[in-house]
Amino acid sequence: MYGEKSMLWKRVISGLLFLPVFYLVVWKLPPVYFAGLVAIAALIGQFEFYRMVKNRGIQPFVVLGIVLGGLIALLLPGMNGIFFITLSLFSVLIGRLFAPRPVEGAIEDISTTFLGIFYVALLFGFQMAIRMPPTPNGKQWIVFLYLVIWATDIGAYSIGIPFGKHKLFPKISPKKSVEGLLGGLVAAVAMALLCRVWFMPPMEIVEAAGLGVVLAGVGTIGDLVESMLKRSTGVKDSGTIIPGHGGMLDRMDSMLFAAPVLYYYITR
């Protein structure tokens, strides 16, 4: 229990230290600064993903994957999706064709390179798409997204650790519990309603509460997906860059699923 409390305090302290930076970059500075911050996070996340994959003896094209992922993430708000998917497909396949490697393992190298591009960089890019024009009220929506996901994480951790008895998905994440999930959902709804009153453009109470539930739900699925990938590669954390949280992917796994859902909701 002492270890869990220590971890919780590390998570709280690192979150509090990040809040002023987040407020400055998102609320006060032009959108391009947030885009740059997300691009750096996406680069770190891709590097962490490829490092995890290498733990299984697979050799993805790290530099090529990060370059293609960076292009997709940065240009997502106005990109021609089919063009960049085709460019990525051709680049990785041709790169593997002429690489000085045995033919064996080609499918694994190619598929994991693609997964790093589309699971990490593409999904990171939706945060930029929310913040950048022409998305309406992008500044408010990106803050709403972060606060709801953070509230979900804190609610799930605070309730799940002391009261969790029923396992949510034991083969993937033994520590997650149904009680923790419920705590996260309640916290997400409370935060969504608070944001509605505090700074969000006009929306109905039911809409705000519903968005809180949906974002918390898909965020939890994103968390479980990253846990599945880590378990399959035999690593505990994707990295150690954030005290109390592990790596960039450990911190942003929920956001990878929640951001696209919110983007398509507000641009529908």
WOVENCOR-V943270 format. One record per backbone hydrogen bond with DSSP energy under -0.5 kcal/mol. CO is the residue of the C=O (numbers start at 1). NH is the residue of the N-H. E is the energy in kcal/mol with one decimal. If there is no record, write none. Layout:
co = (CO	CO)
nh = (NH	NH)
e = (E	E)
This chain:
co = (1	2	3	4	5	6	7	8	9	10	11	12	13	14	15	16	17	18	19	20	21	22	23	23	24	24	30	30	31	32	33	34	35	36	37	38	39	40	41	42	43	44	45	46	47	48	49	50	51	52	53	53	54	58	60	61	62	63	64	65	66	67	68	69	70	71	72	75	75	76	79	80	81	82	83	84	85	86	87	88	89	90	91	92	93	94	99	103	105	106	107	108	109	110	111	112	113	114	115	115	116	116	117	118	120	121	122	123	124	124	125	126	127	128	132	135	137	138	139	140	141	142	143	144	145	146	147	148	149	150	151	152	153	154	155	156	157	158	159	160	165	166	169	169	173	173	176	176	177	178	179	180	181	182	183	184	185	186	187	188	189	190	191	192	193	194	195	195	204	205	206	207	208	209	210	211	212	213	214	215	216	217	218	219	220	221	222	223	224	225	226	227	228	229	230	230	231	241	242	242	245	246	247	248	249	252	253	254	254	255	257	258	259	260	261	262	263	265)
nh = (5	6	7	8	9	10	11	12	13	14	15	16	17	18	19	20	21	22	23	24	25	26	27	28	28	29	33	34	35	36	37	38	39	40	41	42	43	44	45	46	47	48	49	50	51	52	53	54	55	55	56	58	57	60	62	65	66	67	68	69	70	71	72	73	74	75	76	78	79	79	81	84	85	86	87	88	89	90	91	92	93	94	95	96	97	98	101	106	109	110	111	112	113	114	115	116	117	118	119	120	120	121	122	123	124	125	126	126	127	128	129	130	131	132	135	138	141	142	143	144	145	146	147	148	149	150	151	152	153	154	155	156	157	158	159	160	161	162	163	164	167	178	172	173	169	176	168	169	181	182	183	184	185	186	187	188	189	190	191	192	193	194	195	196	197	198	199	200	208	209	210	211	212	213	214	215	216	217	218	219	220	221	222	223	224	225	226	227	228	229	230	231	232	233	234	235	234	243	245	246	247	242	251	252	253	256	257	257	258	259	261	262	263	264	265	266	267	268)
e = (-2.4	-2.6	-2.2	-2.4	-2.5	-2.0	-2.2	-2.5	-2.8	-2.5	-1.9	-2.5	-2.2	-1.4	-1.6	-0.7	-0.6	-2.7	-2.9	-2.4	-2.7	-2.6	-2.2	-0.9	-1.1	-1.6	-1.7	-0.7	-2.3	-2.1	-2.0	-2.6	-2.4	-2.0	-2.1	-2.8	-2.3	-2.4	-2.7	-2.7	-2.3	-2.5	-2.4	-2.8	-2.1	-2.2	-2.3	-2.1	-0.8	-0.9	-2.1	-1.2	-1.9	-0.5	-1.3	-2.6	-2.4	-2.4	-2.5	-2.6	-2.7	-2.0	-2.2	-2.8	-2.5	-2.1	-0.8	-1.1	-0.7	-1.0	-1.0	-1.8	-2.3	-2.4	-2.7	-2.4	-2.5	-2.8	-2.6	-2.4	-2.2	-2.7	-2.3	-2.3	-2.0	-2.0	-2.5	-1.8	-2.5	-2.6	-2.7	-2.2	-1.5	-2.2	-2.3	-2.0	-1.6	-2.8	-2.5	-0.8	-0.7	-1.5	-2.2	-0.7	-2.3	-2.0	-0.6	-0.7	-1.8	-0.7	-2.1	-1.8	-1.8	-2.9	-1.5	-1.0	-2.3	-2.3	-1.6	-2.4	-2.6	-2.2	-2.8	-2.4	-2.3	-2.8	-2.4	-2.3	-2.3	-2.6	-3.0	-2.6	-2.2	-2.8	-2.0	-2.5	-1.7	-0.6	-2.1	-1.7	-0.6	-3.0	-1.7	-2.8	-0.5	-1.4	-2.3	-0.5	-2.1	-2.5	-2.4	-2.4	-2.4	-2.4	-2.2	-2.4	-2.3	-2.4	-2.4	-2.6	-2.4	-2.0	-2.7	-1.9	-1.5	-2.3	-2.2	-2.2	-2.3	-2.7	-2.7	-2.5	-2.1	-2.1	-2.7	-2.9	-2.0	-2.4	-2.8	-2.1	-2.0	-1.8	-2.4	-2.1	-2.3	-2.5	-2.1	-2.0	-2.3	-2.2	-2.6	-2.7	-2.3	-1.2	-0.8	-2.2	-0.5	-0.5	-2.1	-2.0	-0.5	-3.0	-1.5	-2.4	-1.3	-1.8	-0.7	-0.8	-2.2	-2.5	-1.1	-2.4	-2.7	-2.4	-1.4	-2.5	-1.3	-0.8)
